[in-house]
Amino acid sequence: MSVAFLGTGLLGGAMVERMLAQGRKVAVWNRTASKLEALRAAGAAVASTAGDAVNGADRIHLALTDDAVVDAILAEVVPRLARNATLIDHSTTSPVQTKDRAARLASDGVAFLAARSWLR
């Protein structure tokens, strides 16, 4: 399974470190490139753009700061998703906007999971 992780701050970086420790190959991208250096040293493949990170990935994780950033990144990456890829969003987003986002992605045939118990 090929994994991409977009957003490598405290939450995303820790999740990537765990995946790498388990032997998974992970492509990473972050708006602040300096946050990628420790992950590169740990074995992550660093991408220069979010779109490059998701190329060929089966599972894409998002750990971004807010709804606006999530929507901007999705606009870039959704057209580049592999067939049958799954998006898993760990970002800090509003319930209403996340529900709307999930509906839009579903209508585009994109598998989407918001990592929250309130979204049904």
ABEGO torsion letter per residue (X at the ends): XBBBBBEABAAAAAAAAAAAAAGBBBBBBBABAAAAAAAAAAGBBBBABAAAAABGBABBBBBBABAAAAAAAAAAAAAABBBGBBBBBABBBBAAAAAAAAAAAAAAGBBBBBBBAABX
